[in-house]
Amino acid sequence: MPVRLRYRAGRPVERARSGPLRGVQGGPPVIPKSKAWRSERYLAWVRSLPCCMTGEEGCEAHHVIGLGWGLSGWGLKAPDSFVMPLTPWAHRMVHQRAEWQPWQVEWLQQTIRAGLTEFANDPDIREQLTHALAFIAAREGATA
């Protein structure tokens, strides 16, 4: 069977019939995406909240980016426990203006705390949100 080439960051990689992606020139394997926690129920609730930045309705669930936590980057999307409600305009601004990204820490903590109250009887969501708050506290304590 012929090997199909794909491109990552402008470099060709081959995909074996089974196993991880490997660089054509024998480089290290490309690390597959981890299985991040996903919850459509939690995302729908976050989208129902007012925007963290403007207070307006009609929000999207924005996954945290650009804080150096290792949760986002090329090919990565933070787990759904790391989302906050932003209007489409505010969402674009956070992606376009790095100086607005540090505000995500406060917005994320507010969203998670509200989620802990809203989902007090859902052990899965509550566990994920509790872990997210502890992660944020550890990361922010390490950078303070």
PyRosetta script that sets phi, psi and omega in degrees:
from pyrosetta import init, pose_from_sequence

init()
pose = pose_from_sequence("MPVRLRYRAGRPVERARSGPLRGVQGGPPVIPKSKAWRSERYLAWVRSLPCCMTGEEGCEAHHVIGLGWGLSGWGLKAPDSFVMPLTPWAHRMVHQRAEWQPWQVEWLQQTIRAGLTEFANDPDIREQLTHALAFIAAREGATA")
pose.set_psi(1, 133.1)
pose.set_omega(1, -179.8)
pose.set_phi(2, -68.9)
pose.set_psi(2, 150.7)
pose.set_omega(2, 178.1)
pose.set_phi(3, -86.1)
pose.set_psi(3, 130.1)
pose.set_omega(3, 178.0)
pose.set_phi(4, -91.1)
pose.set_psi(4, 128.1)
pose.set_omega(4, 177.7)
pose.set_phi(5, -88.9)
pose.set_psi(5, 141.6)
pose.set_omega(5, 173.0)
pose.set_phi(6, -128.5)
pose.set_psi(6, 166.1)
pose.set_omega(6, -178.2)
pose.set_phi(7, -121.2)
pose.set_psi(7, 135.6)
pose.set_omega(7, 175.8)
pose.set_phi(8, -132.9)
pose.set_psi(8, 124.4)
pose.set_omega(8, 179.6)
pose.set_phi(9, 52.4)
pose.set_psi(9, 38.2)
pose.set_omega(9, 176.7)
pose.set_phi(10, 78.2)
pose.set_psi(10, -0.6)
pose.set_omega(10, -179.7)
pose.set_phi(11, -109.6)
pose.set_psi(11, 136.7)
pose.set_omega(11, 178.7)
pose.set_phi(12, -71.5)
pose.set_psi(12, 141.0)
pose.set_omega(12, 174.0)
pose.set_phi(13, -131.9)
pose.set_psi(13, 152.7)
pose.set_omega(13, 178.3)
pose.set_phi(14, -109.5)
pose.set_psi(14, 149.4)
pose.set_omega(14, 178.1)
pose.set_phi(15, -111.8)
pose.set_psi(15, 115.3)
pose.set_omega(15, 176.2)
pose.set_phi(16, -70.7)
pose.set_psi(16, 160.3)
pose.set_omega(16, 178.7)
pose.set_phi(17, -57.7)
pose.set_psi(17, -33.9)
pose.set_omega(17, 173.3)
pose.set_phi(18, -142.3)
pose.set_psi(18, 150.9)
pose.set_omega(18, 179.8)
pose.set_phi(19, 106.0)
pose.set_psi(19, 176.9)
pose.set_omega(19, -174.9)
pose.set_phi(20, -75.9)
pose.set_psi(20, 165.5)
pose.set_omega(20, 173.1)
pose.set_phi(21, -69.5)
pose.set_psi(21, 141.1)
pose.set_omega(21, 179.3)
pose.set_phi(22, -131.9)
pose.set_psi(22, 144.6)
pose.set_omega(22, 177.3)
pose.set_phi(23, -64.0)
pose.set_psi(23, 142.3)
pose.set_omega(23, -177.9)
pose.set_phi(24, -62.7)
pose.set_psi(24, -38.1)
pose.set_omega(24, -179.1)
pose.set_phi(25, -82.3)
pose.set_psi(25, 21.7)
pose.set_omega(25, 176.9)
pose.set_phi(26, 79.1)
pose.set_psi(26, 16.8)
pose.set_omega(26, 178.5)
pose.set_phi(27, -69.0)
pose.set_psi(27, -178.9)
pose.set_omega(27, -178.8)
pose.set_phi(28, -67.0)
pose.set_psi(28, 157.1)
pose.set_omega(28, 178.3)
pose.set_phi(29, -65.5)
pose.set_psi(29, 147.4)
pose.set_omega(29, 173.9)
pose.set_phi(30, -75.3)
pose.set_psi(30, 129.9)
pose.set_omega(30, -177.3)
pose.set_phi(31, -73.1)
pose.set_psi(31, 124.7)
pose.set_omega(31, 179.1)
pose.set_phi(32, -69.5)
pose.set_psi(32, 153.7)
pose.set_omega(32, 177.8)
pose.set_phi(33, -60.9)
pose.set_psi(33, 139.2)
pose.set_omega(33, 176.5)
pose.set_phi(34, -76.5)
pose.set_psi(34, 161.3)
pose.set_omega(34, 179.7)
pose.set_phi(35, -86.3)
pose.set_psi(35, 92.4)
pose.set_omega(35, -179.3)
pose.set_phi(36, -77.4)
pose.set_psi(36, 152.0)
pose.set_omega(36, -180.0)
pose.set_phi(37, -65.9)
pose.set_psi(37, 132.9)
pose.set_omega(37, 178.7)
pose.set_phi(38, -128.8)
pose.set_psi(38, 139.2)
pose.set_omega(38, 178.0)
pose.set_phi(39, -150.0)
pose.set_psi(39, 104.8)
pose.set_omega(39, 177.9)
pose.set_phi(40, -63.4)
pose.set_psi(40, -33.3)
pose.set_omega(40, 178.9)
pose.set_phi(41, -62.6)
pose.set_psi(41, -44.6)
pose.set_omega(41, 178.8)
pose.set_phi(42, -67.4)
pose.set_psi(42, -42.0)
pose.set_omega(42, 179.4)
pose.set_phi(43, -62.0)
pose.set_psi(43, -41.5)
pose.set_omega(43, 178.7)
pose.set_phi(44, -61.3)
pose.set_psi(44, -40.6)
pose.set_omega(44, 178.1)
pose.set_phi(45, -64.8)
pose.set_psi(45, -44.3)
pose.set_omega(45, 179.5)
pose.set_phi(46, -60.1)
pose.set_psi(46, -42.3)
pose.set_omega(46, 179.1)
pose.set_phi(47, -64.0)
pose.set_psi(47, -22.0)
pose.set_omega(47, -179.8)
pose.set_phi(48, -81.4)
pose.set_psi(48, -10.9)
pose.set_omega(48, -177.6)
pose.set_phi(49, -82.1)
pose.set_psi(49, 159.5)
pose.set_omega(49, 173.0)
pose.set_phi(50, -71.2)
pose.set_psi(50, 155.0)
pose.set_omega(50, -179.0)
pose.set_phi(51, -60.3)
pose.set_psi(51, 134.6)
pose.set_omega(51, 178.5)
pose.set_phi(52, -64.4)
pose.set_psi(52, -30.2)
pose.set_omega(52, -176.5)
pose.set_phi(53, -88.5)
pose.set_psi(53, -45.3)
pose.set_omega(53, -171.4)
pose.set_phi(54, -109.5)
pose.set_psi(54, -18.6)
pose.set_omega(54, -176.3)
pose.set_phi(55, 81.1)
pose.set_psi(55, 1.3)
pose.set_omega(55, -178.2)
pose.set_phi(56, -81.3)
pose.set_psi(56, 161.0)
pose.set_omega(56, 176.2)
pose.set_phi(57, -87.5)
pose.set_psi(57, 175.8)
pose.set_omega(57, 177.3)
pose.set_phi(58, 80.8)
pose.set_psi(58, 53.6)
pose.set_omega(58, -171.8)
pose.set_phi(59, -98.0)
pose.set_psi(59, 161.3)
pose.set_omega(59, 169.8)
pose.set_phi(60, -109.5)
pose.set_psi(60, 157.0)
pose.set_omega(60, 176.0)
pose.set_phi(61, -90.1)
pose.set_psi(61, 110.0)
pose.set_omega(61, -178.6)
pose.set_phi(62, -93.8)
pose.set_psi(62, 123.2)
pose.set_omega(62, 175.1)
pose.set_phi(63, -82.8)
pose.set_psi(63, 133.3)
pose.set_omega(63, -176.2)
pose.set_phi(64, -53.6)
pose.set_psi(64, 141.4)
pose.set_omega(64, 178.3)
pose.set_phi(65, -139.8)
pose.set_psi(65, 159.2)
pose.set_omega(65, 164.5)
pose.set_phi(66, 67.3)
pose.set_psi(66, 19.4)
pose.set_omega(66, -178.5)
pose.set_phi(67, -102.3)
pose.set_psi(67, 1.1)
pose.set_omega(67, -179.9)
pose.set_phi(68, 74.0)
pose.set_psi(68, 22.7)
pose.set_omega(68, -179.0)
pose.set_phi(69, -90.6)
pose.set_psi(69, -5.5)
pose.set_omega(69, -178.3)
pose.set_phi(70, 78.7)
pose.set_psi(70, 14.0)
pose.set_omega(70, -178.9)
pose.set_phi(71, -96.0)
pose.set_psi(71, -17.5)
pose.set_omega(71, -177.2)
pose.set_phi(72, -137.4)
pose.set_psi(72, 166.5)
pose.set_omega(72, -179.7)
pose.set_phi(73, 147.1)
pose.set_psi(73, -168.9)
pose.set_omega(73, -177.1)
pose.set_phi(74, -60.9)
pose.set_psi(74, 117.5)
pose.set_omega(74, 177.8)
pose.set_phi(75, 79.9)
pose.set_psi(75, 5.5)
pose.set_omega(75, -179.2)
pose.set_phi(76, -118.8)
pose.set_psi(76, 144.8)
pose.set_omega(76, 173.0)
pose.set_phi(77, -132.1)
pose.set_psi(77, 131.0)
pose.set_omega(77, -179.5)
pose.set_phi(78, -59.4)
pose.set_psi(78, 154.0)
pose.set_omega(78, 174.8)
pose.set_phi(79, -59.3)
pose.set_psi(79, 158.1)
pose.set_omega(79, -178.8)
pose.set_phi(80, -64.3)
pose.set_psi(80, -16.8)
pose.set_omega(80, 176.3)
pose.set_phi(81, -72.7)
pose.set_psi(81, -8.7)
pose.set_omega(81, 179.5)
pose.set_phi(82, -111.4)
pose.set_psi(82, 49.8)
pose.set_omega(82, 177.9)
pose.set_phi(83, -120.8)
pose.set_psi(83, 158.3)
pose.set_omega(83, 177.2)
pose.set_phi(84, -143.5)
pose.set_psi(84, 155.0)
pose.set_omega(84, -179.5)
pose.set_phi(85, -82.5)
pose.set_psi(85, 127.0)
pose.set_omega(85, 175.2)
pose.set_phi(86, -136.2)
pose.set_psi(86, 142.6)
pose.set_omega(86, 172.7)
pose.set_phi(87, -64.6)
pose.set_psi(87, 160.9)
pose.set_omega(87, 177.9)
pose.set_phi(88, -54.2)
pose.set_psi(88, -41.0)
pose.set_omega(88, 178.7)
pose.set_phi(89, -63.2)
pose.set_psi(89, -49.6)
pose.set_omega(89, -179.6)
pose.set_phi(90, -62.8)
pose.set_psi(90, -37.1)
pose.set_omega(90, 178.4)
pose.set_phi(91, -60.1)
pose.set_psi(91, -47.4)
pose.set_omega(91, 177.8)
pose.set_phi(92, -61.9)
pose.set_psi(92, -41.5)
pose.set_omega(92, -178.1)
pose.set_phi(93, -63.6)
pose.set_psi(93, -40.7)
pose.set_omega(93, 178.8)
pose.set_phi(94, -64.1)
pose.set_psi(94, -36.4)
pose.set_omega(94, 178.4)
pose.set_phi(95, -73.4)
pose.set_psi(95, -31.1)
pose.set_omega(95, -175.3)
pose.set_phi(96, -91.6)
pose.set_psi(96, -24.3)
pose.set_omega(96, -173.9)
pose.set_phi(97, -120.9)
pose.set_psi(97, 103.4)
pose.set_omega(97, -177.1)
pose.set_phi(98, -59.2)
pose.set_psi(98, -28.6)
pose.set_omega(98, -178.4)
pose.set_phi(99, -68.3)
pose.set_psi(99, -16.0)
pose.set_omega(99, 177.4)
pose.set_phi(100, -90.2)
pose.set_psi(100, -14.7)
pose.set_omega(100, -175.2)
pose.set_phi(101, -64.1)
pose.set_psi(101, -35.7)
pose.set_omega(101, 178.4)
pose.set_phi(102, -59.8)
pose.set_psi(102, -24.8)
pose.set_omega(102, 177.6)
pose.set_phi(103, -63.6)
pose.set_psi(103, -20.5)
pose.set_omega(103, -178.6)
pose.set_phi(104, -58.4)
pose.set_psi(104, -30.8)
pose.set_omega(104, -178.0)
pose.set_phi(105, -60.4)
pose.set_psi(105, -51.9)
pose.set_omega(105, 179.9)
pose.set_phi(106, -64.3)
pose.set_psi(106, -45.1)
pose.set_omega(106, -179.4)
pose.set_phi(107, -61.8)
pose.set_psi(107, -41.0)
pose.set_omega(107, -179.6)
pose.set_phi(108, -65.3)
pose.set_psi(108, -44.2)
pose.set_omega(108, 178.5)
pose.set_phi(109, -61.9)
pose.set_psi(109, -42.1)
pose.set_omega(109, 177.8)
pose.set_phi(110, -60.8)
pose.set_psi(110, -45.2)
pose.set_omega(110, -178.8)
pose.set_phi(111, -63.8)
pose.set_psi(111, -45.1)
pose.set_omega(111, -178.5)
pose.set_phi(112, -64.4)
pose.set_psi(112, -43.4)
pose.set_omega(112, 179.2)
pose.set_phi(113, -61.2)
pose.set_psi(113, -41.4)
pose.set_omega(113, 176.6)
pose.set_phi(114, -64.6)
pose.set_psi(114, -37.6)
pose.set_omega(114, 178.4)
pose.set_phi(115, -65.1)
pose.set_psi(115, -37.0)
pose.set_omega(115, 178.0)
pose.set_phi(116, -62.1)
pose.set_psi(116, -35.2)
pose.set_omega(116, 176.9)
pose.set_phi(117, -72.9)
pose.set_psi(117, -47.1)
pose.set_omega(117, -177.5)
pose.set_phi(118, -62.9)
pose.set_psi(118, -37.9)
pose.set_omega(118, -175.0)
pose.set_phi(119, -110.0)
pose.set_psi(119, 36.5)
pose.set_omega(119, -178.4)
pose.set_phi(120, -58.7)
pose.set_psi(120, -28.2)
pose.set_omega(120, -177.6)
pose.set_phi(121, -101.4)
pose.set_psi(121, 12.5)
pose.set_omega(121, 177.7)
pose.set_phi(122, -114.4)
pose.set_psi(122, 100.0)
pose.set_omega(122, -173.6)
pose.set_phi(123, -62.0)
pose.set_psi(123, -33.9)
pose.set_omega(123, -179.4)
pose.set_phi(124, -67.4)
pose.set_psi(124, -51.4)
pose.set_omega(124, -179.3)
pose.set_phi(125, -64.5)
pose.set_psi(125, -43.9)
pose.set_omega(125, -179.8)
pose.set_phi(126, -59.0)
pose.set_psi(126, -42.7)
pose.set_omega(126, 179.4)
pose.set_phi(127, -62.8)
pose.set_psi(127, -44.7)
pose.set_omega(127, -179.5)
pose.set_phi(128, -64.4)
pose.set_psi(128, -40.4)
pose.set_omega(128, 179.9)
pose.set_phi(129, -69.3)
pose.set_psi(129, -37.9)
pose.set_omega(129, 177.3)
pose.set_phi(130, -63.0)
pose.set_psi(130, -42.8)
pose.set_omega(130, 177.3)
pose.set_phi(131, -63.6)
pose.set_psi(131, -40.3)
pose.set_omega(131, -179.9)
pose.set_phi(132, -63.2)
pose.set_psi(132, -44.4)
pose.set_omega(132, 178.1)
pose.set_phi(133, -61.8)
pose.set_psi(133, -41.7)
pose.set_omega(133, 178.8)
pose.set_phi(134, -65.5)
pose.set_psi(134, -39.3)
pose.set_omega(134, 177.5)
pose.set_phi(135, -61.0)
pose.set_psi(135, -47.0)
pose.set_omega(135, -180.0)
pose.set_phi(136, -61.2)
pose.set_psi(136, -45.7)
pose.set_omega(136, 180.0)
pose.set_phi(137, -59.9)
pose.set_psi(137, -42.2)
pose.set_omega(137, 179.3)
pose.set_phi(138, -66.3)
pose.set_psi(138, -43.3)
pose.set_omega(138, -179.1)
pose.set_phi(139, -68.2)
pose.set_psi(139, -43.4)
pose.set_omega(139, -178.2)
pose.set_phi(140, -72.6)
pose.set_psi(140, -33.4)
pose.set_omega(140, 175.2)
pose.set_phi(141, -66.2)
pose.set_psi(141, -33.7)
pose.set_omega(141, -179.1)
pose.set_phi(142, -73.2)
pose.set_psi(142, -27.8)
pose.set_omega(142, -177.7)
pose.set_phi(143, -96.7)
pose.set_psi(143, -9.3)
pose.set_omega(143, -177.2)
pose.set_phi(144, -77.2)
pose.dump_pdb("model.pdb")
